[in-house]
Amino acid sequence: MSRTTALRRTRTVAVASLVAAAGLSLTACQGDGTGARASSPSAAANGASGRSDGTGGSGGDIGSKAGGSGGSTSASSCATGRLKAAWSNFEGGPDMEYDGQQTARVVLKNTGSADCAMAGFPGVQLRAATGETWDLRRTDDKPRTVRLDAGGRATFDITFLASTRDDDKKFKPAQVIVTPPNERRSLSLDWPYGGELLDQAAATRPGTFVGPVNPPE
């Protein structure tokens, strides 16, 4: 074999080796990228699973130390079984003859003997005596963690539009079903204000909605 032929063969083998190595490197990078893209829908689904428009409460993260209300004591999540719901006399209560937005405030009381914490939105469903239901949408407000001492309270607001015209589409609530954040069991309250609401259950931006839990004012 001539020296020229040997050099050509050596160069050909070296080039082939480099191409093969580059191909393996490219395959590994593509594999990593595909895996990352495949995990994105799952991550998005997990992130969205807590924000439901049903009666299930939508919770926020509760760290080992719940300090949203100014406290720093470690507290477990507030379970439905240790909570009692009641209406607040906030601003004297709603006037069902008023045609503007107004607020009905709900108080959640910790009836247990130990501190607990909650963060996020309650699930709120309005129920009519006829069996109709309306799952309220939630605001874009950022929730904060609220710590409830034994006997302590948290609140949340239901903002609504009363129906004041005969030609309105109406919803007459009889009960309000409240699911605390991060819980599946619910609490039931009778609607005490009478009147009817402007039915915007199918609206994209309804005038009736629920806010997150907050410390009492």
N, C-alpha and C positions, 0 to 999 in steps of 0.2 A: 504494500500500500504506500502510495506516495505521501510525502509530508503534507502537501496541500490538501489531499483528500482527508487525511486524519484531522487536520484543523477544522475543515468544514463540518465533519461529523461531530466533533466536540462542541462546536458552536450551536449546531442544530439541537443536540441533547440539552445544552444549557438553556436555550430559548424555550424548549418544550417544558422543562422543569419550572421555569418562571411562570409560564402560562398556566400550568396546572396549579401552582401555589396560589396565583391570583384568583383562579376560579374557586378554590376552596375558601379563600378569605371572603370573596363576594358572597358565597353561599351562606356562610356563617352570619354575615351582617344582615342578609335578607331574612334569615331565620329569626334573628332578634327583632327586627322591625315588624315582621308579621305577628310575632307573639305580642308585642306591645299594642298593636292595633286591635288584636282580637280581645285583649283584656279591657279595652276602653268601654265598650257597651256594657260589660258587666259592672265596671266601676260606676258608670253613670246610673245604671239601674239601682245599684246599692245606695247611691247618694240621693236618688229621688224617692226611694221607697218610704221614707219617713214623712213625705209631704203628700198626704192624701186629701181628697176633697170629701171623703166619707166621714163617718163618726169617729174613726180611729184618731187618737191624738197624735200630733206631729211633734216629736221631741227634738230638743237640741242636746248637745253634749253636756253631760254633768261630770265634772272632774271629781277627784277624790275630796277636793275642798271646794265647796260651793260658796262663792263670795259675791254673787250678783246683787244681793240685798245688803251688802256691807258686812256680812258675817264671813268668818274664815274657818268655821268648825266643819270637820268632815261630817257629811250627812248622806244617807241613802236616798234613793229616789222615792218620791211620794207615791205610794200605791193607792189605788182608788179606794180600797177598803178602809183606809185611815183618813179619808177626806170627806168633808161635808160641804155641800154646795148650797148657797143662798143668794138671794137678790140683795144688792146694795141699794140704799136710798140716795144714790149719787145724784146730786143736783135736784133732789125732790122726786126723781123718777120721770119717765118719759110722758109726754103729752100726745096721745094718739090722735088729736085733732090738728096737730102741727104738720105741715107738709114738707118741712126741711129735714135734713139728716139729724138724728139724735142718738143718744147712747143709753143702753141698758147695761149695767155693770153687775158681774157675777163675782161672788166671793167664794174662794175655796179655803176651808179651815182645816188645819192639821189637828185631828182629834186624837192622835197617838200620844205616847208619853216620851217620844224621842224626836229629835230634829229630823227633818227630811228636806229634800231639794227637788225642784222641778225647773225645766227650761224648755221653751218652745211654745207651740200653739195647741190649745185644746181642740178636739174635734167637736163641732157643734152641729146638731141636726134639729131642725124645727119639725114638729109633727102636728098635723091638723087632726081634729076629731074625726074627720072623714077618712083618715088613713094616709093622706098625702104627706110626703116628706120633702124637706129642702135641706140639703147639706151646704152649709155656708162656706164660701171661699175665705181665704186668709189674706191678710195684708202683706206687704213686702217689708214690714218692720223687722229689724234684726232682734231676735229673742235674746234674753239674758237669763242667767241662772238666778233663781230666787230661793233663798233658804227660809224655811218655815220652822221656827222654834215650836216646841210642844204648845199647842193652842194658838200658834201663829197663823197668819192669813196671807194669801196671794189673791190677786184680782185679774180679771180680763174683761174687755169691753166688747159688746155686740153693738155695732153701729148699724142703724137701719133707717129705712124710709117707710113711714106709715102711709096707708092708702086713704086719701081724703076726697077722692072724686068718684062719682058713680060709675064712670066708664073705665076705671082702672081694672087691670087684671089683679085679683086679690088673693092673698094667702092669709088664712086665719089660724095663727098658731094656738095650740092647746097645751103642748108640752115642749120643753127644750131638753134634748139629750146631750149631756156633756161628757166627753171622754178626756180625762186629764192627759197631759203630754206623756208619751212613752207607755201608755196604758191601753188595755183592751176592754176592760170593764168600764161601764158608764154610770153616771149619776143622772137622775131625772128631776126636772123642776117643772112645776106648772107655770104657764105664761100668765102673769098676774095683771097685765096692763090692759086687757081687752083689746078692742079695735081689730084692725086688719093691716097687714103689710102690703106694700106694693110688690107684687110677685115679679121678681126679676131673676128667677132661678136659672133661666136659660141665657141670661145676658153675659156678655164677655167681661164687662166691668160693672157689676151690680152695685147698687147703692147700699146693699145690706151685706155685711161681712163681719169677720171676727179677728181680733188682735191677739198678740201673744200674752202669756202670763207676766205679771209685773208685781213688784212689791206694792202694798197698799199705800195710798197717798195720805 
